[in-house]
Amino acid sequence: MSIPQTQAAAQLQTDFLSASDAARLVMRTGITQVLRLMSEAIEADFMRWQDFDKSARTAAHSASGVIELMPVADAQDYAFKYVNGHPHNPQLGLPTVMAFGALADVATGMPRFVSELTLTTALRTAATSAMAAKHLARKDSRSMALIGNGSQSEFQALAFMELLDVRELRLFDIDPAASQKLLRNLQPFLAQFGASVSIAASAADAVKDADIVTTATADKTRATIIHAPLLQPGMHLNAVGGDCPGKTELAAAVLHRASVFVEYEPQTRMEGELQQMPADFAVTELWRVLQKQAPGRTSAEEITLFDSVGFALEDYSALRTMHRLARQAGLLSQIELIPSLPDPKDLFALLMQSHRAQVIQLSGRQTA
Ligand SMILES: NC(=O)c1ccc[n+]([C@@H]2O[C@H](COP(=O)([O-])OP(=O)(O)OC[C@H]3O[C@@H](n4cnc5c(N)ncnc54)[C@H](O)[C@@H]3O)[C@@H](O)[C@H]2O)c1
């Protein structure tokens, strides 16, 4: 049975969300609402962890950074993200992290949605951090040190204020202008949350007496932002910046003092703070805590650590959330990514069509 041409052409349209339309969507929906929806979607998808075909991302390393491909699929949807990490990019006028990605139908392989994922990555990373902290941090956590005040930092701050009731933020960055930028960008939200923000003189000052410590620094090195003597009983650490071989933020002694939780163990062993530890160092995958197969925090004194590296499943959840919201808001455009063919076996006809169109255009110009 042949499919009518108009129906076939419609089936071949791919939805597209640009960076500026993604920004419009977030502002229209409300950033804290987007963080909440994304966090709920990520949690729901971690709850059905077994449904997904998972793998560690593939990475192409260079002296200046890394480019990674992150695929994941369930029975209906295939998702992938292209993402880089180049810590010196800001000096070249480019962000450290840039990303785009797609959702495709597993049944046919047809790409349904192509999207910017730079803004979306910051949202999904913060949503994941807050979701993990909801299960691991002490319920009475109200203060957070935020070390590394670059692109990810506003999203982290807002997610923890919205989803964990954090009400006191202490910022530190080796670049004072980055902390000033974060302070400025958070101002409009402080009254809404009844929160306060201050800039600390050092990482140690920021961490002192903090309930939660978020590290989101970028440096392609084995950095030690947090040393074990800075730890206090009951702290939760949200280590976001160490996400690639040779790039860490915590002293190994910090991991020895903490209960360590990860997204997907095979990937975190290579990329996370965990790369510093022996192969048999015990960790718990977060989905096991969510599915009540493993305990999360077991006492008010325990130190918990979420060794975040970013996993493809979070991008799957984020892509599906943004696609749904953008469709509802009428912010999707359509792109012709896949050729529309009257006979799907005659790809060559596409060239002939294009050739005929050029000839008609040319003869039109000559007679004009
Ligand atoms: N885990 C994840 O899922 C995930 C997702 C996105 C980004 N990341 C990582 O998070 C980090 C931050 O990303 P970004 O987009 O905000 O980068 P960015 O370059 O915009 O900001 C990084 C900030 O860290 C600061 N910094 C560097 N070394 C520091 C130090 N020793 N002490 C204090 N501050 C320091 C820099 O001055 C800069 O302001 C990167 O390493 C990135 O790869 C992780």
The ligand as an ORCA input file, in Angstrom:
! r2SCAN-3c Opt
* xyz 0 1
  N      28.835     16.636     35.500
  C      28.175     17.126     34.496
  O      27.137     16.605     34.104
  C      28.668     18.380     33.838
  C      27.832     19.072     32.947
  C      28.276     20.273     32.426
  C      29.533     20.749     32.762
  N      30.336     20.018     33.581
  C      31.661     20.496     33.980
  O      31.458     21.536     34.914
  C      32.563     22.436     34.886
  C      32.067     23.860     34.810
  O      31.466     24.081     33.554
  P      31.107     25.568     33.081
  O      30.351     25.414     31.825
  O      30.505     26.324     34.227
  O      32.583     26.119     32.799
  P      33.073     27.656     32.819
  O      34.389     27.667     32.126
  O      31.990     28.540     32.317
  O      33.281     27.955     34.389
  C      34.234     27.330     35.155
  C      34.701     28.258     36.268
  O      35.605     27.535     37.116
  C      36.549     28.494     37.603
  N      37.697     27.789     38.177
  C      38.683     27.104     37.500
  N      39.572     26.613     38.397
  C      39.122     26.974     39.632
  C      39.626     26.746     40.953
  N      40.728     26.080     41.162
  N      38.920     27.251     41.999
  C      37.768     27.974     41.783
  N      37.270     28.222     40.562
  C      37.948     27.721     39.489
  C      36.845     29.330     36.367
  O      37.444     30.576     36.708
  C      35.452     29.495     35.752
  O      34.801     30.667     36.191
  C      33.397     22.016     33.688
  O      34.512     21.282     34.147
  C      32.470     21.133     32.877
  O      33.169     20.187     32.114
  C      29.920     18.865     34.136
*
